[in-house]
Every structure is written in C-alpha cells, then in structure tokens.
Amino acid sequence: MAVPKKKTSKSRKNMRRAHDFLTPPNVSNCPQCKAPKLPHRACPSCGTYKGREVIKVDDL
C-alpha cells in the first residue's frame, strides 16, 4: 500500500489545487432586447440568434 514518506506542505498542496477553481459564465447582452444571455446561444427572452428568430417565445 502506498504511503507518503514526507508530509505534503501547504504550499505544495495549494500549488496542486491551483487549477481547480471555478470560472463564472461569460454573460453577454442580447443585441435585440438587451437581456443577459450566454454567448453562442439563442436569447431566452426574445428567441433570436444572429439577428434571426429561431425560437418562438410566448409573452406572458
């Protein structure tokens, strides 16, 4: 069974975990209705993508 010979220091542990952080999603604004949307996806509020209506959205 593998057992470490030396104690892992705080610095070594933190360097190993340096790439494990989460990045927030990139949110852009829709050019039609100015609502926040994810890039390369249709706008959930107006249903347009690249100037074309791709989803019919019912207004409540």
PDB file as gemmi writes it, atoms N, CA and C in Angstrom:
CRYST1    1.000    1.000    1.000  90.00  90.00  90.00 P 1                      
ATOM      1  N   MET A   1       0.843  -1.178   0.000  1.00  0.00           N  
ATOM      2  CA  MET A   1       0.000   0.000   0.000  1.00  0.00           C  
ATOM      3  C   MET A   1       0.890   1.243   0.000  1.00  0.00           C  
ATOM      4  N   ALA A   2       0.546   2.213  -0.829  1.00  0.00           N  
ATOM      5  CA  ALA A   2       1.378   3.411  -0.957  1.00  0.00           C  
ATOM      6  C   ALA A   2       1.137   4.359   0.210  1.00  0.00           C  
ATOM      7  N   VAL A   3       2.230   4.772   0.827  1.00  0.00           N  
ATOM      8  CA  VAL A   3       2.172   5.704   1.945  1.00  0.00           C  
ATOM      9  C   VAL A   3       3.179   6.808   1.668  1.00  0.00           C  
ATOM     10  N   PRO A   4       2.796   8.089   1.834  1.00  0.00           N  
ATOM     11  CA  PRO A   4       3.754   9.162   1.587  1.00  0.00           C  
ATOM     12  C   PRO A   4       4.890   9.144   2.604  1.00  0.00           C  
ATOM     13  N   LYS A   5       6.103   9.399   2.134  1.00  0.00           N  
ATOM     14  CA  LYS A   5       7.262   9.408   3.026  1.00  0.00           C  
ATOM     15  C   LYS A   5       7.382  10.709   3.788  1.00  0.00           C  
ATOM     16  N   LYS A   6       6.938  11.812   3.182  1.00  0.00           N  
ATOM     17  CA  LYS A   6       7.037  13.130   3.812  1.00  0.00           C  
ATOM     18  C   LYS A   6       5.658  13.776   3.837  1.00  0.00           C  
ATOM     19  N   LYS A   7       5.474  14.670   4.783  1.00  0.00           N  
ATOM     20  CA  LYS A   7       4.227  15.417   4.864  1.00  0.00           C  
ATOM     21  C   LYS A   7       4.160  16.413   3.709  1.00  0.00           C  
ATOM     22  N   THR A   8       2.998  16.493   3.057  1.00  0.00           N  
ATOM     23  CA  THR A   8       2.817  17.457   1.975  1.00  0.00           C  
ATOM     24  C   THR A   8       2.623  18.841   2.578  1.00  0.00           C  
ATOM     25  N   SER A   9       3.452  19.787   2.166  1.00  0.00           N  
ATOM     26  CA  SER A   9       3.378  21.132   2.733  1.00  0.00           C  
ATOM     27  C   SER A   9       2.142  21.868   2.216  1.00  0.00           C  
ATOM     28  N   LYS A  10       1.773  22.938   2.911  1.00  0.00           N  
ATOM     29  CA  LYS A  10       0.628  23.747   2.493  1.00  0.00           C  
ATOM     30  C   LYS A  10       0.862  24.361   1.124  1.00  0.00           C  
ATOM     31  N   SER A  11       2.093  24.774   0.874  1.00  0.00           N  
ATOM     32  CA  SER A  11       2.429  25.368  -0.420  1.00  0.00           C  
ATOM     33  C   SER A  11       2.277  24.352  -1.542  1.00  0.00           C  
ATOM     34  N   ARG A  12       2.778  23.146  -1.341  1.00  0.00           N  
ATOM     35  CA  ARG A  12       2.691  22.098  -2.363  1.00  0.00           C  
ATOM     36  C   ARG A  12       1.230  21.710  -2.610  1.00  0.00           C  
ATOM     37  N   LYS A  13       0.446  21.622  -1.529  1.00  0.00           N  
ATOM     38  CA  LYS A  13      -0.967  21.278  -1.648  1.00  0.00           C  
ATOM     39  C   LYS A  13      -1.722  22.353  -2.418  1.00  0.00           C  
ATOM     40  N   ASN A  14      -1.435  23.630  -2.112  1.00  0.00           N  
ATOM     41  CA  ASN A  14      -2.120  24.724  -2.792  1.00  0.00           C  
ATOM     42  C   ASN A  14      -1.696  24.847  -4.252  1.00  0.00           C  
ATOM     43  N   MET A  15      -0.433  24.544  -4.555  1.00  0.00           N  
ATOM     44  CA  MET A  15       0.007  24.573  -5.956  1.00  0.00           C  
ATOM     45  C   MET A  15      -0.681  23.481  -6.763  1.00  0.00           C  
ATOM     46  N   ARG A  16      -0.902  22.344  -6.155  1.00  0.00           N  
ATOM     47  CA  ARG A  16      -1.578  21.248  -6.847  1.00  0.00           C  
ATOM     48  C   ARG A  16      -3.033  21.607  -7.131  1.00  0.00           C  
ATOM     49  N   ARG A  17      -3.656  22.356  -6.242  1.00  0.00           N  
ATOM     50  CA  ARG A  17      -5.063  22.713  -6.394  1.00  0.00           C  
ATOM     51  C   ARG A  17      -5.276  24.051  -7.091  1.00  0.00           C  
ATOM     52  N   ALA A  18      -4.239  24.626  -7.653  1.00  0.00           N  
ATOM     53  CA  ALA A  18      -4.336  25.970  -8.231  1.00  0.00           C  
ATOM     54  C   ALA A  18      -5.264  26.025  -9.435  1.00  0.00           C  
ATOM     55  N   HIS A  19      -5.419  24.937 -10.166  1.00  0.00           N  
ATOM     56  CA  HIS A  19      -6.248  24.948 -11.374  1.00  0.00           C  
ATOM     57  C   HIS A  19      -7.665  24.436 -11.128  1.00  0.00           C  
ATOM     58  N   ASP A  20      -8.042  24.170  -9.890  1.00  0.00           N  
ATOM     59  CA  ASP A  20      -9.345  23.590  -9.583  1.00  0.00           C  
ATOM     60  C   ASP A  20     -10.449  24.616  -9.371  1.00  0.00           C  
ATOM     61  N   PHE A  21     -10.140  25.908  -9.529  1.00  0.00           N  
ATOM     62  CA  PHE A  21     -11.144  26.930  -9.260  1.00  0.00           C  
ATOM     63  C   PHE A  21     -12.202  26.947 -10.361  1.00  0.00           C  
ATOM     64  N   LEU A  22     -13.370  27.470 -10.044  1.00  0.00           N  
ATOM     65  CA  LEU A  22     -14.468  27.587 -11.000  1.00  0.00           C  
ATOM     66  C   LEU A  22     -14.438  28.962 -11.644  1.00  0.00           C  
ATOM     67  N   THR A  23     -14.733  29.009 -12.924  1.00  0.00           N  
ATOM     68  CA  THR A  23     -14.798  30.293 -13.617  1.00  0.00           C  
ATOM     69  C   THR A  23     -16.259  30.678 -13.799  1.00  0.00           C  
ATOM     70  N   PRO A  24     -16.612  31.945 -13.606  1.00  0.00           N  
ATOM     71  CA  PRO A  24     -18.002  32.356 -13.798  1.00  0.00           C  
ATOM     72  C   PRO A  24     -18.361  32.321 -15.278  1.00  0.00           C  
ATOM     73  N   PRO A  25     -19.627  32.073 -15.601  1.00  0.00           N  
ATOM     74  CA  PRO A  25     -20.017  32.030 -17.010  1.00  0.00           C  
ATOM     75  C   PRO A  25     -19.931  33.412 -17.643  1.00  0.00           C  
ATOM     76  N   ASN A  26     -19.517  33.440 -18.913  1.00  0.00           N  
ATOM     77  CA  ASN A  26     -19.450  34.696 -19.649  1.00  0.00           C  
ATOM     78  C   ASN A  26     -20.863  35.069 -20.080  1.00  0.00           C  
ATOM     79  N   VAL A  27     -21.352  36.174 -19.587  1.00  0.00           N  
ATOM     80  CA  VAL A  27     -22.701  36.618 -19.906  1.00  0.00           C  
ATOM     81  C   VAL A  27     -22.595  37.866 -20.764  1.00  0.00           C  
ATOM     82  N   SER A  28     -23.273  37.830 -21.914  1.00  0.00           N  
ATOM     83  CA  SER A  28     -23.314  38.999 -22.787  1.00  0.00           C  
ATOM     84  C   SER A  28     -24.751  39.478 -22.891  1.00  0.00           C  
ATOM     85  N   ASN A  29     -24.944  40.625 -23.508  1.00  0.00           N  
ATOM     86  CA  ASN A  29     -26.279  41.177 -23.665  1.00  0.00           C  
ATOM     87  C   ASN A  29     -26.795  40.891 -25.064  1.00  0.00           C  
ATOM     88  N   CYS A  30     -28.086  40.634 -25.159  1.00  0.00           N  
ATOM     89  CA  CYS A  30     -28.733  40.393 -26.446  1.00  0.00           C  
ATOM     90  C   CYS A  30     -28.788  41.714 -27.212  1.00  0.00           C  
ATOM     91  N   PRO A  31     -28.381  41.730 -28.485  1.00  0.00           N  
ATOM     92  CA  PRO A  31     -28.437  42.993 -29.240  1.00  0.00           C  
ATOM     93  C   PRO A  31     -29.857  43.449 -29.549  1.00  0.00           C  
ATOM     94  N   GLN A  32     -30.829  42.536 -29.506  1.00  0.00           N  
ATOM     95  CA  GLN A  32     -32.218  42.906 -29.809  1.00  0.00           C  
ATOM     96  C   GLN A  32     -32.919  43.505 -28.586  1.00  0.00           C  
ATOM     97  N   CYS A  33     -32.929  42.747 -27.477  1.00  0.00           N  
ATOM     98  CA  CYS A  33     -33.720  43.166 -26.307  1.00  0.00           C  
ATOM     99  C   CYS A  33     -32.859  43.560 -25.113  1.00  0.00           C  
ATOM    100  N   LYS A  34     -31.538  43.476 -25.229  1.00  0.00           N  
ATOM    101  CA  LYS A  34     -30.584  43.857 -24.174  1.00  0.00           C  
ATOM    102  C   LYS A  34     -30.696  43.000 -22.913  1.00  0.00           C  
ATOM    103  N   ALA A  35     -31.314  41.836 -23.010  1.00  0.00           N  
ATOM    104  CA  ALA A  35     -31.408  40.932 -21.864  1.00  0.00           C  
ATOM    105  C   ALA A  35     -30.118  40.113 -21.768  1.00  0.00           C  
ATOM    106  N   PRO A  36     -29.709  39.701 -20.574  1.00  0.00           N  
ATOM    107  CA  PRO A  36     -28.491  38.890 -20.460  1.00  0.00           C  
ATOM    108  C   PRO A  36     -28.702  37.506 -21.066  1.00  0.00           C  
ATOM    109  N   LYS A  37     -27.679  37.026 -21.780  1.00  0.00           N  
ATOM    110  CA  LYS A  37     -27.740  35.700 -22.399  1.00  0.00           C  
ATOM    111  C   LYS A  37     -26.339  35.120 -22.467  1.00  0.00           C  
ATOM    112  N   LEU A  38     -26.258  33.813 -22.620  1.00  0.00           N  
ATOM    113  CA  LEU A  38     -24.975  33.146 -22.770  1.00  0.00           C  
ATOM    114  C   LEU A  38     -24.511  33.276 -24.218  1.00  0.00           C  
ATOM    115  N   PRO A  39     -23.203  33.394 -24.451  1.00  0.00           N  
ATOM    116  CA  PRO A  39     -22.717  33.539 -25.824  1.00  0.00           C  
ATOM    117  C   PRO A  39     -22.946  32.266 -26.642  1.00  0.00           C  
ATOM    118  N   HIS A  40     -23.151  32.428 -27.941  1.00  0.00           N  
ATOM    119  CA  HIS A  40     -23.364  31.341 -28.904  1.00  0.00           C  
ATOM    120  C   HIS A  40     -24.628  30.554 -28.603  1.00  0.00           C  
ATOM    121  N   ARG A  41     -25.625  31.207 -28.011  1.00  0.00           N  
ATOM    122  CA  ARG A  41     -26.905  30.577 -27.730  1.00  0.00           C  
ATOM    123  C   ARG A  41     -28.014  31.568 -28.035  1.00  0.00           C  
ATOM    124  N   ALA A  42     -29.202  31.047 -28.307  1.00  0.00           N  
ATOM    125  CA  ALA A  42     -30.344  31.912 -28.585  1.00  0.00           C  
ATOM    126  C   ALA A  42     -30.758  32.632 -27.309  1.00  0.00           C  
ATOM    127  N   CYS A  43     -31.276  33.833 -27.465  1.00  0.00           N  
ATOM    128  CA  CYS A  43     -31.724  34.630 -26.319  1.00  0.00           C  
ATOM    129  C   CYS A  43     -32.982  33.989 -25.738  1.00  0.00           C  
ATOM    130  N   PRO A  44     -33.014  33.714 -24.431  1.00  0.00           N  
ATOM    131  CA  PRO A  44     -34.200  33.077 -23.860  1.00  0.00           C  
ATOM    132  C   PRO A  44     -35.398  34.012 -23.744  1.00  0.00           C  
ATOM    133  N   SER A  45     -35.188  35.326 -23.779  1.00  0.00           N  
ATOM    134  CA  SER A  45     -36.321  36.233 -23.604  1.00  0.00           C  
ATOM    135  C   SER A  45     -36.962  36.644 -24.923  1.00  0.00           C  
ATOM    136  N   CYS A  46     -36.167  36.799 -26.005  1.00  0.00           N  
ATOM    137  CA  CYS A  46     -36.772  37.185 -27.286  1.00  0.00           C  
ATOM    138  C   CYS A  46     -36.645  36.102 -28.352  1.00  0.00           C  
ATOM    139  N   GLY A  47     -35.813  35.090 -28.153  1.00  0.00           N  
ATOM    140  CA  GLY A  47     -35.723  33.963 -29.067  1.00  0.00           C  
ATOM    141  C   GLY A  47     -34.929  34.211 -30.328  1.00  0.00           C  
ATOM    142  N   THR A  48     -34.054  35.216 -30.356  1.00  0.00           N  
ATOM    143  CA  THR A  48     -33.286  35.497 -31.564  1.00  0.00           C  
ATOM    144  C   THR A  48     -31.846  35.022 -31.403  1.00  0.00           C  
ATOM    145  N   TYR A  49     -31.232  34.705 -32.546  1.00  0.00           N  
ATOM    146  CA  TYR A  49     -29.820  34.344 -32.590  1.00  0.00           C  
ATOM    147  C   TYR A  49     -29.267  34.843 -33.906  1.00  0.00           C  
ATOM    148  N   LYS A  50     -28.235  35.678 -33.841  1.00  0.00           N  
ATOM    149  CA  LYS A  50     -27.602  36.290 -35.013  1.00  0.00           C  
ATOM    150  C   LYS A  50     -28.617  37.024 -35.885  1.00  0.00           C  
ATOM    151  N   GLY A  51     -29.543  37.744 -35.245  1.00  0.00           N  
ATOM    152  CA  GLY A  51     -30.495  38.565 -35.971  1.00  0.00           C  
ATOM    153  C   GLY A  51     -31.701  37.823 -36.509  1.00  0.00           C  
ATOM    154  N   ARG A  52     -31.775  36.506 -36.313  1.00  0.00           N  
ATOM    155  CA  ARG A  52     -32.910  35.731 -36.806  1.00  0.00           C  
ATOM    156  C   ARG A  52     -33.688  35.164 -35.632  1.00  0.00           C  
ATOM    157  N   GLU A  53     -35.009  35.035 -35.797  1.00  0.00           N  
ATOM    158  CA  GLU A  53     -35.826  34.436 -34.751  1.00  0.00           C  
ATOM    159  C   GLU A  53     -35.765  32.922 -34.913  1.00  0.00           C  
ATOM    160  N   VAL A  54     -35.204  32.255 -33.939  1.00  0.00           N  
ATOM    161  CA  VAL A  54     -35.052  30.805 -34.011  1.00  0.00           C  
ATOM    162  C   VAL A  54     -35.968  30.086 -33.034  1.00  0.00           C  
ATOM    163  N   ILE A  55     -36.479  30.793 -32.027  1.00  0.00           N  
ATOM    164  CA  ILE A  55     -37.389  30.215 -31.042  1.00  0.00           C  
ATOM    165  C   ILE A  55     -38.582  31.145 -30.913  1.00  0.00           C  
ATOM    166  N   LYS A  56     -39.777  30.590 -30.951  1.00  0.00           N  
ATOM    167  CA  LYS A  56     -40.965  31.404 -30.716  1.00  0.00           C  
ATOM    168  C   LYS A  56     -41.193  31.465 -29.210  1.00  0.00           C  
ATOM    169  N   VAL A  57     -41.166  32.672 -28.665  1.00  0.00           N  
ATOM    170  CA  VAL A  57     -41.317  32.876 -27.231  1.00  0.00           C  
ATOM    171  C   VAL A  57     -42.689  33.482 -26.986  1.00  0.00           C  
ATOM    172  N   ASP A  58     -43.468  32.828 -26.118  1.00  0.00           N  
ATOM    173  CA  ASP A  58     -44.791  33.346 -25.766  1.00  0.00           C  
ATOM    174  C   ASP A  58     -44.640  34.405 -24.692  1.00  0.00           C  
ATOM    175  N   ASP A  59     -45.241  35.572 -24.911  1.00  0.00           N  
ATOM    176  CA  ASP A  59     -45.224  36.630 -23.903  1.00  0.00           C  
ATOM    177  C   ASP A  59     -46.280  36.328 -22.857  1.00  0.00           C  
ATOM    178  N   LEU A  60     -45.897  36.429 -21.601  1.00  0.00           N  
ATOM    179  CA  LEU A  60     -46.835  36.135 -20.509  1.00  0.00           C  
ATOM    180  C   LEU A  60     -47.606  37.343 -20.104  1.00  0.00           C  
TER     181      LEU A  60                                                      
END                                                                             
